[in-house]
Amino acid sequence: MLQSNGMKPFPFQEEAWQRIARHESGLVNAPTGCGKTFSVFLGAIINFINDYPKTFKEKKNSGLQLLWITPCGHWPKTSAVPWKK
């Protein structure tokens, strides 16, 4: 999906996805606007699809669960913009 839109993930995003796939916990530290949100959120989505390859589209309201803790008050404003594309 990223490549079809001419986008390429940063190495730290790919590393986060690999660690999430191995069910490791951690902390992503990168400057504002570098894609920390995508590294963790997409990692969770990828992991969920990998765990339920045949039924992930049918698991409405009973599958993927995320607990997102962030100290930034501006996060909803800055993170909503890329999702609209």
PyMOL Python script that loads the backbone (N, CA, C, O; Angstrom):
from pymol import cmd

cmd.read_pdbstr("""\
ATOM      1  N   MET A   1       0.817  -1.188   0.000  1.00  0.00           N
ATOM      2  CA  MET A   1       0.000   0.000   0.000  1.00  0.00           C
ATOM      3  C   MET A   1       0.863   1.254   0.000  1.00  0.00           C
ATOM      4  O   MET A   1       0.605   2.178  -0.772  1.00  0.00           O
ATOM      5  N   LEU A   2       1.881   1.301   0.853  1.00  0.00           N
ATOM      6  CA  LEU A   2       2.747   2.472   0.875  1.00  0.00           C
ATOM      7  C   LEU A   2       3.474   2.636  -0.449  1.00  0.00           C
ATOM      8  O   LEU A   2       3.549   3.739  -0.991  1.00  0.00           O
ATOM      9  N   GLN A   3       4.008   1.541  -0.967  1.00  0.00           N
ATOM     10  CA  GLN A   3       4.780   1.621  -2.202  1.00  0.00           C
ATOM     11  C   GLN A   3       3.912   2.001  -3.385  1.00  0.00           C
ATOM     12  O   GLN A   3       4.383   2.685  -4.294  1.00  0.00           O
ATOM     13  N   SER A   4       2.661   1.577  -3.401  1.00  0.00           N
ATOM     14  CA  SER A   4       1.780   1.919  -4.514  1.00  0.00           C
ATOM     15  C   SER A   4       1.464   3.410  -4.536  1.00  0.00           C
ATOM     16  O   SER A   4       1.067   3.949  -5.569  1.00  0.00           O
ATOM     17  N   ASN A   5       1.639   4.073  -3.398  1.00  0.00           N
ATOM     18  CA  ASN A   5       1.427   5.523  -3.321  1.00  0.00           C
ATOM     19  C   ASN A   5       2.741   6.288  -3.425  1.00  0.00           C
ATOM     20  O   ASN A   5       2.773   7.493  -3.172  1.00  0.00           O
ATOM     21  N   GLY A   6       3.813   5.615  -3.789  1.00  0.00           N
ATOM     22  CA  GLY A   6       5.110   6.265  -3.924  1.00  0.00           C
ATOM     23  C   GLY A   6       5.779   6.554  -2.591  1.00  0.00           C
ATOM     24  O   GLY A   6       6.695   7.374  -2.525  1.00  0.00           O
ATOM     25  N   MET A   7       5.339   5.896  -1.534  1.00  0.00           N
ATOM     26  CA  MET A   7       5.905   6.121  -0.210  1.00  0.00           C
ATOM     27  C   MET A   7       6.761   4.937   0.199  1.00  0.00           C
ATOM     28  O   MET A   7       6.526   3.808  -0.232  1.00  0.00           O
ATOM     29  N   LYS A   8       7.748   5.200   1.030  1.00  0.00           N
ATOM     30  CA  LYS A   8       8.612   4.141   1.528  1.00  0.00           C
ATOM     31  C   LYS A   8       8.767   4.340   3.033  1.00  0.00           C
ATOM     32  O   LYS A   8       9.014   5.459   3.482  1.00  0.00           O
ATOM     33  N   PRO A   9       8.626   3.275   3.814  1.00  0.00           N
ATOM     34  CA  PRO A   9       8.774   3.433   5.265  1.00  0.00           C
ATOM     35  C   PRO A   9      10.216   3.738   5.652  1.00  0.00           C
ATOM     36  O   PRO A   9      11.160   3.334   4.973  1.00  0.00           O
ATOM     37  N   PHE A  10      10.361   4.459   6.753  1.00  0.00           N
ATOM     38  CA  PHE A  10      11.679   4.709   7.324  1.00  0.00           C
ATOM     39  C   PHE A  10      12.169   3.416   7.979  1.00  0.00           C
ATOM     40  O   PHE A  10      11.361   2.576   8.375  1.00  0.00           O
ATOM     41  N   PRO A  11      13.494   3.255   8.094  1.00  0.00           N
ATOM     42  CA  PRO A  11      14.023   2.042   8.736  1.00  0.00           C
ATOM     43  C   PRO A  11      13.468   1.824  10.153  1.00  0.00           C
ATOM     44  O   PRO A  11      13.214   0.682  10.536  1.00  0.00           O
ATOM     45  N   PHE A  12      13.275   2.895  10.935  1.00  0.00           N
ATOM     46  CA  PHE A  12      12.769   2.705  12.294  1.00  0.00           C
ATOM     47  C   PHE A  12      11.328   2.196  12.274  1.00  0.00           C
ATOM     48  O   PHE A  12      10.914   1.488  13.192  1.00  0.00           O
ATOM     49  N   GLN A  13      10.556   2.549  11.236  1.00  0.00           N
ATOM     50  CA  GLN A  13       9.188   2.044  11.125  1.00  0.00           C
ATOM     51  C   GLN A  13       9.209   0.540  10.828  1.00  0.00           C
ATOM     52  O   GLN A  13       8.470  -0.232  11.439  1.00  0.00           O
ATOM     53  N   GLU A  14      10.049   0.144   9.898  1.00  0.00           N
ATOM     54  CA  GLU A  14      10.160  -1.285   9.573  1.00  0.00           C
ATOM     55  C   GLU A  14      10.630  -2.088  10.787  1.00  0.00           C
ATOM     56  O   GLU A  14      10.151  -3.195  11.033  1.00  0.00           O
ATOM     57  N   GLU A  15      11.570  -1.518  11.539  1.00  0.00           N
ATOM     58  CA  GLU A  15      12.048  -2.209  12.738  1.00  0.00           C
ATOM     59  C   GLU A  15      10.921  -2.330  13.770  1.00  0.00           C
ATOM     60  O   GLU A  15      10.767  -3.371  14.408  1.00  0.00           O
ATOM     61  N   ALA A  16      10.143  -1.268  13.927  1.00  0.00           N
ATOM     62  CA  ALA A  16       9.009  -1.321  14.860  1.00  0.00           C
ATOM     63  C   ALA A  16       8.020  -2.398  14.431  1.00  0.00           C
ATOM     64  O   ALA A  16       7.530  -3.151  15.273  1.00  0.00           O
ATOM     65  N   TRP A  17       7.718  -2.486  13.141  1.00  0.00           N
ATOM     66  CA  TRP A  17       6.779  -3.502  12.645  1.00  0.00           C
ATOM     67  C   TRP A  17       7.300  -4.911  12.933  1.00  0.00           C
ATOM     68  O   TRP A  17       6.536  -5.793  13.323  1.00  0.00           O
ATOM     69  N   GLN A  18       8.607  -5.116  12.737  1.00  0.00           N
ATOM     70  CA  GLN A  18       9.193  -6.433  12.999  1.00  0.00           C
ATOM     71  C   GLN A  18       9.119  -6.786  14.482  1.00  0.00           C
ATOM     72  O   GLN A  18       8.819  -7.924  14.843  1.00  0.00           O
ATOM     73  N   ARG A  19       9.393  -5.811  15.330  1.00  0.00           N
ATOM     74  CA  ARG A  19       9.356  -6.069  16.774  1.00  0.00           C
ATOM     75  C   ARG A  19       7.924  -6.295  17.259  1.00  0.00           C
ATOM     76  O   ARG A  19       7.690  -7.135  18.128  1.00  0.00           O
ATOM     77  N   ILE A  20       6.987  -5.565  16.714  1.00  0.00           N
ATOM     78  CA  ILE A  20       5.583  -5.764  17.071  1.00  0.00           C
ATOM     79  C   ILE A  20       5.142  -7.156  16.636  1.00  0.00           C
ATOM     80  O   ILE A  20       4.412  -7.833  17.361  1.00  0.00           O
ATOM     81  N   ALA A  21       5.580  -7.583  15.459  1.00  0.00           N
ATOM     82  CA  ALA A  21       5.239  -8.926  14.968  1.00  0.00           C
ATOM     83  C   ALA A  21       5.783 -10.016  15.888  1.00  0.00           C
ATOM     84  O   ALA A  21       5.218 -11.106  15.969  1.00  0.00           O
ATOM     85  N   ARG A  22       6.888  -9.713  16.583  1.00  0.00           N
ATOM     86  CA  ARG A  22       7.465 -10.672  17.542  1.00  0.00           C
ATOM     87  C   ARG A  22       6.879 -10.469  18.948  1.00  0.00           C
ATOM     88  O   ARG A  22       7.347 -11.070  19.914  1.00  0.00           O
ATOM     89  N   HIS A  23       5.863  -9.625  19.050  1.00  0.00           N
ATOM     90  CA  HIS A  23       5.173  -9.335  20.313  1.00  0.00           C
ATOM     91  C   HIS A  23       6.104  -8.729  21.357  1.00  0.00           C
ATOM     92  O   HIS A  23       5.955  -8.979  22.554  1.00  0.00           O
ATOM     93  N   GLU A  24       7.057  -7.936  20.898  1.00  0.00           N
ATOM     94  CA  GLU A  24       7.949  -7.229  21.810  1.00  0.00           C
ATOM     95  C   GLU A  24       7.322  -5.887  22.165  1.00  0.00           C
ATOM     96  O   GLU A  24       6.537  -5.338  21.392  1.00  0.00           O
ATOM     97  N   SER A  25       7.662  -5.373  23.309  1.00  0.00           N
ATOM     98  CA  SER A  25       7.219  -4.031  23.678  1.00  0.00           C
ATOM     99  C   SER A  25       8.402  -3.088  23.524  1.00  0.00           C
ATOM    100  O   SER A  25       9.548  -3.526  23.424  1.00  0.00           O
ATOM    101  N   GLY A  26       8.117  -1.797  23.507  1.00  0.00           N
ATOM    102  CA  GLY A  26       9.205  -0.852  23.341  1.00  0.00           C
ATOM    103  C   GLY A  26       8.729   0.571  23.292  1.00  0.00           C
ATOM    104  O   GLY A  26       7.574   0.873  23.595  1.00  0.00           O
ATOM    105  N   LEU A  27       9.623   1.435  22.909  1.00  0.00           N
ATOM    106  CA  LEU A  27       9.360   2.864  22.827  1.00  0.00           C
ATOM    107  C   LEU A  27       9.933   3.371  21.511  1.00  0.00           C
ATOM    108  O   LEU A  27      11.081   3.079  21.178  1.00  0.00           O
ATOM    109  N   VAL A  28       9.143   4.124  20.769  1.00  0.00           N
ATOM    110  CA  VAL A  28       9.617   4.722  19.520  1.00  0.00           C
ATOM    111  C   VAL A  28       9.962   6.177  19.815  1.00  0.00           C
ATOM    112  O   VAL A  28       9.124   6.934  20.304  1.00  0.00           O
ATOM    113  N   ASN A  29      11.200   6.562  19.515  1.00  0.00           N
ATOM    114  CA  ASN A  29      11.659   7.921  19.758  1.00  0.00           C
ATOM    115  C   ASN A  29      12.168   8.496  18.448  1.00  0.00           C
ATOM    116  O   ASN A  29      13.170   8.028  17.906  1.00  0.00           O
ATOM    117  N   ALA A  30      11.481   9.508  17.940  1.00  0.00           N
ATOM    118  CA  ALA A  30      11.876  10.157  16.688  1.00  0.00           C
ATOM    119  C   ALA A  30      11.308  11.571  16.704  1.00  0.00           C
ATOM    120  O   ALA A  30      10.347  11.844  17.423  1.00  0.00           O
ATOM    121  N   PRO A  31      11.891  12.469  15.919  1.00  0.00           N
ATOM    122  CA  PRO A  31      11.392  13.844  15.888  1.00  0.00           C
ATOM    123  C   PRO A  31       9.944  13.929  15.400  1.00  0.00           C
ATOM    124  O   PRO A  31       9.447  13.033  14.717  1.00  0.00           O
ATOM    125  N   THR A  32       9.296  15.004  15.759  1.00  0.00           N
ATOM    126  CA  THR A  32       7.919  15.251  15.339  1.00  0.00           C
ATOM    127  C   THR A  32       7.815  15.210  13.817  1.00  0.00           C
ATOM    128  O   THR A  32       8.636  15.786  13.103  1.00  0.00           O
ATOM    129  N   GLY A  33       6.793  14.519  13.347  1.00  0.00           N
ATOM    130  CA  GLY A  33       6.534  14.460  11.913  1.00  0.00           C
ATOM    131  C   GLY A  33       7.261  13.361  11.169  1.00  0.00           C
ATOM    132  O   GLY A  33       7.174  13.288   9.943  1.00  0.00           O
ATOM    133  N   CYS A  34       7.978  12.503  11.878  1.00  0.00           N
ATOM    134  CA  CYS A  34       8.747  11.433  11.218  1.00  0.00           C
ATOM    135  C   CYS A  34       7.973  10.134  11.042  1.00  0.00           C
ATOM    136  O   CYS A  34       8.449   9.226  10.361  1.00  0.00           O
ATOM    137  N   GLY A  35       6.799  10.027  11.636  1.00  0.00           N
ATOM    138  CA  GLY A  35       6.011   8.826  11.422  1.00  0.00           C
ATOM    139  C   GLY A  35       5.973   7.843  12.572  1.00  0.00           C
ATOM    140  O   GLY A  35       5.796   6.644  12.359  1.00  0.00           O
ATOM    141  N   LYS A  36       6.139   8.340  13.798  1.00  0.00           N
ATOM    142  CA  LYS A  36       6.058   7.443  14.960  1.00  0.00           C
ATOM    143  C   LYS A  36       4.685   6.795  15.039  1.00  0.00           C
ATOM    144  O   LYS A  36       4.572   5.595  15.291  1.00  0.00           O
ATOM    145  N   THR A  37       3.648   7.585  14.825  1.00  0.00           N
ATOM    146  CA  THR A  37       2.283   7.064  14.908  1.00  0.00           C
ATOM    147  C   THR A  37       2.085   5.930  13.913  1.00  0.00           C
ATOM    148  O   THR A  37       1.529   4.889  14.262  1.00  0.00           O
ATOM    149  N   PHE A  38       2.536   6.122  12.680  1.00  0.00           N
ATOM    150  CA  PHE A  38       2.400   5.079  11.673  1.00  0.00           C
ATOM    151  C   PHE A  38       3.205   3.839  12.047  1.00  0.00           C
ATOM    152  O   PHE A  38       2.777   2.717  11.774  1.00  0.00           O
ATOM    153  N   SER A  39       4.372   4.031  12.672  1.00  0.00           N
ATOM    154  CA  SER A  39       5.188   2.868  13.006  1.00  0.00           C
ATOM    155  C   SER A  39       4.479   1.962  13.999  1.00  0.00           C
ATOM    156  O   SER A  39       4.569   0.739  13.890  1.00  0.00           O
ATOM    157  N   VAL A  40       3.784   2.534  14.952  1.00  0.00           N
ATOM    158  CA  VAL A  40       3.121   1.718  15.968  1.00  0.00           C
ATOM    159  C   VAL A  40       1.714   1.307  15.532  1.00  0.00           C
ATOM    160  O   VAL A  40       1.343   0.139  15.655  1.00  0.00           O
ATOM    161  N   PHE A  41       0.936   2.256  15.026  1.00  0.00           N
ATOM    162  CA  PHE A  41      -0.439   1.937  14.649  1.00  0.00           C
ATOM    163  C   PHE A  41      -0.475   0.927  13.497  1.00  0.00           C
ATOM    164  O   PHE A  41      -1.203  -0.063  13.560  1.00  0.00           O
ATOM    165  N   LEU A  42       0.304   1.178  12.459  1.00  0.00           N
ATOM    166  CA  LEU A  42       0.329   0.231  11.338  1.00  0.00           C
ATOM    167  C   LEU A  42       0.930  -1.104  11.755  1.00  0.00           C
ATOM    168  O   LEU A  42       0.541  -2.153  11.239  1.00  0.00           O
ATOM    169  N   GLY A  43       1.876  -1.067  12.685  1.00  0.00           N
ATOM    170  CA  GLY A  43       2.434  -2.317  13.196  1.00  0.00           C
ATOM    171  C   GLY A  43       1.369  -3.169  13.859  1.00  0.00           C
ATOM    172  O   GLY A  43       1.336  -4.387  13.680  1.00  0.00           O
ATOM    173  N   ALA A  44       0.496  -2.526  14.627  1.00  0.00           N
ATOM    174  CA  ALA A  44      -0.600  -3.259  15.275  1.00  0.00           C
ATOM    175  C   ALA A  44      -1.570  -3.812  14.236  1.00  0.00           C
ATOM    176  O   ALA A  44      -2.044  -4.941  14.369  1.00  0.00           O
ATOM    177  N   ILE A  45      -1.866  -3.030  13.212  1.00  0.00           N
ATOM    178  CA  ILE A  45      -2.770  -3.485  12.143  1.00  0.00           C
ATOM    179  C   ILE A  45      -2.151  -4.671  11.396  1.00  0.00           C
ATOM    180  O   ILE A  45      -2.821  -5.674  11.154  1.00  0.00           O
ATOM    181  N   ILE A  46      -0.879  -4.550  11.037  1.00  0.00           N
ATOM    182  CA  ILE A  46      -0.178  -5.624  10.336  1.00  0.00           C
ATOM    183  C   ILE A  46      -0.181  -6.890  11.185  1.00  0.00           C
ATOM    184  O   ILE A  46      -0.439  -7.983  10.680  1.00  0.00           O
ATOM    185  N   ASN A  47       0.105  -6.742  12.469  1.00  0.00           N
ATOM    186  CA  ASN A  47       0.134  -7.889  13.372  1.00  0.00           C
ATOM    187  C   ASN A  47      -1.233  -8.559  13.464  1.00  0.00           C
ATOM    188  O   ASN A  47      -1.327  -9.786  13.463  1.00  0.00           O
ATOM    189  N   PHE A  48      -2.279  -7.765  13.542  1.00  0.00           N
ATOM    190  CA  PHE A  48      -3.636  -8.297  13.614  1.00  0.00           C
ATOM    191  C   PHE A  48      -3.982  -9.082  12.341  1.00  0.00           C
ATOM    192  O   PHE A  48      -4.545 -10.174  12.414  1.00  0.00           O
ATOM    193  N   ILE A  49      -3.645  -8.523  11.191  1.00  0.00           N
ATOM    194  CA  ILE A  49      -3.910  -9.208   9.924  1.00  0.00           C
ATOM    195  C   ILE A  49      -3.113 -10.507   9.846  1.00  0.00           C
ATOM    196  O   ILE A  49      -3.627 -11.527   9.388  1.00  0.00           O
ATOM    197  N   ASN A  50      -1.849 -10.471  10.298  1.00  0.00           N
ATOM    198  CA  ASN A  50      -1.030 -11.689  10.293  1.00  0.00           C
ATOM    199  C   ASN A  50      -1.585 -12.754  11.233  1.00  0.00           C
ATOM    200  O   ASN A  50      -1.502 -13.947  10.944  1.00  0.00           O
ATOM    201  N   ASP A  51      -2.153 -12.321  12.361  1.00  0.00           N
ATOM    202  CA  ASP A  51      -2.716 -13.274  13.324  1.00  0.00           C
ATOM    203  C   ASP A  51      -4.030 -13.886  12.837  1.00  0.00           C
ATOM    204  O   ASP A  51      -4.357 -15.018  13.192  1.00  0.00           O
ATOM    205  N   TYR A  52      -4.773 -13.149  12.035  1.00  0.00           N
ATOM    206  CA  TYR A  52      -6.086 -13.603  11.543  1.00  0.00           C
ATOM    207  C   TYR A  52      -6.190 -13.409  10.029  1.00  0.00           C
ATOM    208  O   TYR A  52      -7.059 -12.668   9.570  1.00  0.00           O
ATOM    209  N   PRO A  53      -5.334 -14.050   9.251  1.00  0.00           N
ATOM    210  CA  PRO A  53      -5.284 -13.793   7.810  1.00  0.00           C
ATOM    211  C   PRO A  53      -6.574 -14.085   7.052  1.00  0.00           C
ATOM    212  O   PRO A  53      -6.861 -13.433   6.048  1.00  0.00           O
ATOM    213  N   LYS A  54      -7.343 -15.042   7.513  1.00  0.00           N
ATOM    214  CA  LYS A  54      -8.560 -15.409   6.786  1.00  0.00           C
ATOM    215  C   LYS A  54      -9.799 -14.674   7.291  1.00  0.00           C
ATOM    216  O   LYS A  54     -10.792 -14.567   6.571  1.00  0.00           O
ATOM    217  N   THR A  55      -9.747 -14.169   8.517  1.00  0.00           N
ATOM    218  CA  THR A  55     -10.968 -13.586   9.099  1.00  0.00           C
ATOM    219  C   THR A  55     -10.819 -12.145   9.574  1.00  0.00           C
ATOM    220  O   THR A  55     -11.748 -11.606  10.176  1.00  0.00           O
ATOM    221  N   PHE A  56      -9.667 -11.499   9.320  1.00  0.00           N
ATOM    222  CA  PHE A  56      -9.466 -10.160   9.871  1.00  0.00           C
ATOM    223  C   PHE A  56     -10.523  -9.152   9.412  1.00  0.00           C
ATOM    224  O   PHE A  56     -10.839  -8.218  10.149  1.00  0.00           O
ATOM    225  N   LYS A  57     -11.066  -9.324   8.221  1.00  0.00           N
ATOM    226  CA  LYS A  57     -12.093  -8.396   7.733  1.00  0.00           C
ATOM    227  C   LYS A  57     -13.442  -8.612   8.412  1.00  0.00           C
ATOM    228  O   LYS A  57     -14.294  -7.724   8.400  1.00  0.00           O
ATOM    229  N   GLU A  58     -13.634  -9.764   8.989  1.00  0.00           N
ATOM    230  CA  GLU A  58     -14.912 -10.105   9.623  1.00  0.00           C
ATOM    231  C   GLU A  58     -14.910  -9.836  11.124  1.00  0.00           C
ATOM    232  O   GLU A  58     -15.966  -9.934  11.748  1.00  0.00           O
ATOM    233  N   LYS A  59     -13.791  -9.507  11.722  1.00  0.00           N
ATOM    234  CA  LYS A  59     -13.679  -9.346  13.166  1.00  0.00           C
ATOM    235  C   LYS A  59     -14.104  -7.950  13.602  1.00  0.00           C
ATOM    236  O   LYS A  59     -13.310  -7.219  14.193  1.00  0.00           O
ATOM    237  N   LYS A  60     -15.305  -7.587  13.327  1.00  0.00           N
ATOM    238  CA  LYS A  60     -15.818  -6.269  13.661  1.00  0.00           C
ATOM    239  C   LYS A  60     -16.170  -6.187  15.149  1.00  0.00           C
ATOM    240  O   LYS A  60     -16.924  -7.013  15.664  1.00  0.00           O
ATOM    241  N   ASN A  61     -15.628  -5.204  15.815  1.00  0.00           N
ATOM    242  CA  ASN A  61     -15.893  -4.917  17.230  1.00  0.00           C
ATOM    243  C   ASN A  61     -15.498  -6.041  18.182  1.00  0.00           C
ATOM    244  O   ASN A  61     -15.944  -6.041  19.329  1.00  0.00           O
ATOM    245  N   SER A  62     -14.689  -6.984  17.755  1.00  0.00           N
ATOM    246  CA  SER A  62     -14.297  -8.053  18.674  1.00  0.00           C
ATOM    247  C   SER A  62     -12.877  -8.559  18.415  1.00  0.00           C
ATOM    248  O   SER A  62     -12.532  -9.667  18.825  1.00  0.00           O
ATOM    249  N   GLY A  63     -12.072  -7.775  17.753  1.00  0.00           N
ATOM    250  CA  GLY A  63     -10.746  -8.272  17.431  1.00  0.00           C
ATOM    251  C   GLY A  63      -9.626  -7.374  17.899  1.00  0.00           C
ATOM    252  O   GLY A  63      -9.084  -7.566  18.988  1.00  0.00           O
ATOM    253  N   LEU A  64      -9.280  -6.411  17.101  1.00  0.00           N
ATOM    254  CA  LEU A  64      -8.135  -5.551  17.363  1.00  0.00           C
ATOM    255  C   LEU A  64      -8.407  -4.628  18.542  1.00  0.00           C
ATOM    256  O   LEU A  64      -9.439  -3.960  18.597  1.00  0.00           O
ATOM    257  N   GLN A  65      -7.476  -4.600  19.476  1.00  0.00           N
ATOM    258  CA  GLN A  65      -7.576  -3.690  20.615  1.00  0.00           C
ATOM    259  C   GLN A  65      -6.239  -2.995  20.804  1.00  0.00           C
ATOM    260  O   GLN A  65      -5.188  -3.636  20.808  1.00  0.00           O
ATOM    261  N   LEU A  66      -6.288  -1.684  20.960  1.00  0.00           N
ATOM    262  CA  LEU A  66      -5.084  -0.892  21.185  1.00  0.00           C
ATOM    263  C   LEU A  66      -5.290   0.000  22.397  1.00  0.00           C
ATOM    264  O   LEU A  66      -6.377   0.540  22.602  1.00  0.00           O
ATOM    265  N   LEU A  67      -4.262   0.148  23.184  1.00  0.00           N
ATOM    266  CA  LEU A  67      -4.255   1.122  24.264  1.00  0.00           C
ATOM    267  C   LEU A  67      -3.189   2.135  23.897  1.00  0.00           C
ATOM    268  O   LEU A  67      -2.001   1.818  23.859  1.00  0.00           O
ATOM    269  N   TRP A  68      -3.622   3.353  23.627  1.00  0.00           N
ATOM    270  CA  TRP A  68      -2.706   4.376  23.155  1.00  0.00           C
ATOM    271  C   TRP A  68      -2.557   5.430  24.237  1.00  0.00           C
ATOM    272  O   TRP A  68      -3.532   6.090  24.597  1.00  0.00           O
ATOM    273  N   ILE A  69      -1.354   5.595  24.757  1.00  0.00           N
ATOM    274  CA  ILE A  69      -1.092   6.586  25.799  1.00  0.00           C
ATOM    275  C   ILE A  69      -0.103   7.588  25.225  1.00  0.00           C
ATOM    276  O   ILE A  69       0.979   7.216  24.771  1.00  0.00           O
ATOM    277  N   THR A  70      -0.475   8.845  25.249  1.00  0.00           N
ATOM    278  CA  THR A  70       0.391   9.883  24.720  1.00  0.00           C
ATOM    279  C   THR A  70       0.281  11.137  25.580  1.00  0.00           C
ATOM    280  O   THR A  70      -0.817  11.515  25.989  1.00  0.00           O
ATOM    281  N   PRO A  71       1.398  11.776  25.853  1.00  0.00           N
ATOM    282  CA  PRO A  71       1.345  12.998  26.652  1.00  0.00           C
ATOM    283  C   PRO A  71       1.058  14.254  25.830  1.00  0.00           C
ATOM    284  O   PRO A  71       0.883  15.334  26.393  1.00  0.00           O
ATOM    285  N   CYS A  72       1.009  14.122  24.524  1.00  0.00           N
ATOM    286  CA  CYS A  72       0.872  15.294  23.655  1.00  0.00           C
ATOM    287  C   CYS A  72      -0.588  15.710  23.499  1.00  0.00           C
ATOM    288  O   CYS A  72      -1.423  14.912  23.072  1.00  0.00           O
ATOM    289  N   GLY A  73      -0.889  16.942  23.840  1.00  0.00           N
ATOM    290  CA  GLY A  73      -2.244  17.456  23.688  1.00  0.00           C
ATOM    291  C   GLY A  73      -2.609  17.727  22.247  1.00  0.00           C
ATOM    292  O   GLY A  73      -3.794  17.777  21.916  1.00  0.00           O
ATOM    293  N   HIS A  74      -1.629  17.903  21.377  1.00  0.00           N
ATOM    294  CA  HIS A  74      -1.905  18.221  19.970  1.00  0.00           C
ATOM    295  C   HIS A  74      -1.980  16.979  19.093  1.00  0.00           C
ATOM    296  O   HIS A  74      -2.236  17.103  17.895  1.00  0.00           O
ATOM    297  N   TRP A  75      -1.772  15.807  19.631  1.00  0.00           N
ATOM    298  CA  TRP A  75      -1.728  14.579  18.829  1.00  0.00           C
ATOM    299  C   TRP A  75      -2.961  14.376  17.947  1.00  0.00           C
ATOM    300  O   TRP A  75      -2.794  14.066  16.768  1.00  0.00           O
ATOM    301  N   PRO A  76      -4.185  14.531  18.448  1.00  0.00           N
ATOM    302  CA  PRO A  76      -5.347  14.294  17.580  1.00  0.00           C
ATOM    303  C   PRO A  76      -5.360  15.187  16.341  1.00  0.00           C
ATOM    304  O   PRO A  76      -5.790  14.751  15.273  1.00  0.00           O
ATOM    305  N   LYS A  77      -4.901  16.416  16.467  1.00  0.00           N
ATOM    306  CA  LYS A  77      -4.893  17.329  15.328  1.00  0.00           C
ATOM    307  C   LYS A  77      -3.838  16.945  14.305  1.00  0.00           C
ATOM    308  O   LYS A  77      -4.099  16.952  13.102  1.00  0.00           O
ATOM    309  N   THR A  78      -2.639  16.606  14.786  1.00  0.00           N
ATOM    310  CA  THR A  78      -1.549  16.309  13.857  1.00  0.00           C
ATOM    311  C   THR A  78      -1.649  14.928  13.252  1.00  0.00           C
ATOM    312  O   THR A  78      -1.178  14.719  12.133  1.00  0.00           O
ATOM    313  N   SER A  79      -2.245  13.979  13.949  1.00  0.00           N
ATOM    314  CA  SER A  79      -2.321  12.608  13.451  1.00  0.00           C
ATOM    315  C   SER A  79      -3.504  12.365  12.542  1.00  0.00           C
ATOM    316  O   SER A  79      -3.497  11.408  11.769  1.00  0.00           O
ATOM    317  N   ALA A  80      -4.512  13.202  12.614  1.00  0.00           N
ATOM    318  CA  ALA A  80      -5.702  12.996  11.783  1.00  0.00           C
ATOM    319  C   ALA A  80      -5.441  13.369  10.323  1.00  0.00           C
ATOM    320  O   ALA A  80      -6.078  12.815   9.427  1.00  0.00           O
ATOM    321  N   VAL A  81      -4.542  14.273  10.075  1.00  0.00           N
ATOM    322  CA  VAL A  81      -4.306  14.757   8.716  1.00  0.00           C
ATOM    323  C   VAL A  81      -3.892  13.648   7.752  1.00  0.00           C
ATOM    324  O   VAL A  81      -4.509  13.531   6.693  1.00  0.00           O
ATOM    325  N   PRO A  82      -2.858  12.808   8.061  1.00  0.00           N
ATOM    326  CA  PRO A  82      -2.463  11.769   7.103  1.00  0.00           C
ATOM    327  C   PRO A  82      -3.556  10.732   6.838  1.00  0.00           C
ATOM    328  O   PRO A  82      -3.608  10.173   5.743  1.00  0.00           O
ATOM    329  N   TRP A  83      -4.417  10.464   7.798  1.00  0.00           N
ATOM    330  CA  TRP A  83      -5.448   9.453   7.624  1.00  0.00           C
ATOM    331  C   TRP A  83      -6.515   9.891   6.628  1.00  0.00           C
ATOM    332  O   TRP A  83      -7.242   9.053   6.095  1.00  0.00           O
ATOM    333  N   LYS A  84      -6.617  11.188   6.371  1.00  0.00           N
ATOM    334  CA  LYS A  84      -7.631  11.704   5.437  1.00  0.00           C
ATOM    335  C   LYS A  84      -7.227  11.507   3.989  1.00  0.00           C
ATOM    336  O   LYS A  84      -8.061  11.628   3.092  1.00  0.00           O
ATOM    337  N   LYS A  85      -5.939  11.202   3.745  1.00  0.00           N
ATOM    338  CA  LYS A  85      -5.437  11.052   2.362  1.00  0.00           C
ATOM    339  C   LYS A  85      -5.867   9.746   1.769  1.00  0.00           C
ATOM    340  O   LYS A  85      -5.537   9.452   0.620  1.00  0.00           O
TER     341      LYS A  85
END
""", "prot")
cmd.dss("prot")
cmd.show_as("cartoon", "prot")
cmd.util.cbc("prot")
cmd.orient("prot")
